[in-house]
Amino acid sequence: MGDRLVEVLDSGGYVRYDFSTASNLLEAMSKLVNEYGDLEKLHEASANPKDLERRLMGFKGIGSVGANIFLRELRGFG
């Protein structure tokens, strides 16, 4: 599965990503699905924006900068 994800990332112009990144992404998505079901349920489970940020940083490879970028990009939705 990691091979296919790397191919998809490459085709989308994300050529810097390698198999370790693909593995981290797959692990994060597995955690999301297993613990929350989807992003909407992750949001619903969060008590407030700080709690959402904390939960996002619980995903492997996501620190405060990554969580804040993710949250910034979400502001245009909903």
N, C-alpha and C positions, 0 to 999 in steps of 0.2 A: 504494500500500500504506500509506503514511503517513496518508492520509486515513482509511482504514478503522481503523487503530490508534487514531487520535485519537477516532473515534466509539466504539470499544470502551472506551477509557479514560474518556470522558465518561459512557457508560452505566453504568460501574462506580463512578461518583461521583468520579472523578479529574479534575475539571473544570479544574484548574490546568495540566494538561499541554497543550502546544501541538505544532506540527509539528516544532520543533527537538528537543523531547523524544522525540517519536515516531521521528525520524530516528536519534537516539542509541540508543534501544532497539533499533531494527532493526539498526543497525550492531553493537551488542553481541551480539545473537543470532546474526548472521551470523558474527562472530568465534568465538563459542562453538561453533557447528556446524562451521565450517571447521577450527578448530584442535584441538578436543577431541571433537566429536560430540554430547556432552550434559554435563549437570552432574555426573553420576556419574563420567564419564571425566576431567573436570577435577579432581575430588576425588582420583581414583586417581593422576593424574599428579603430584600435589603430594606432596612429600617429607614435609611436616609442616604444622601449622596456619599458621605464618608464611609458608611457601611458597604455600599456598593464598591467604592474604591478598594476597601480592605479585602472584599471577596475577590475582586479581579486580581489583586496582587497575590492571592492564594494559588493562582495558576502558574505553573512552572514557566519561567522566562518572562513573567510580567512583573515589572517593578513600578515604582511610582510614576516614572516618565511614561512608560507604556500605557498604564491605566489612565493617566490624564489625557494622553493623545486619543485613546479609545473613547473616553467620555466626551471629549471635545467633538469628535466626529459624529457621535450619536446625537448631538444637540439639534441637528437638522432633521431628525426623524421624530415622528410621533406628534 
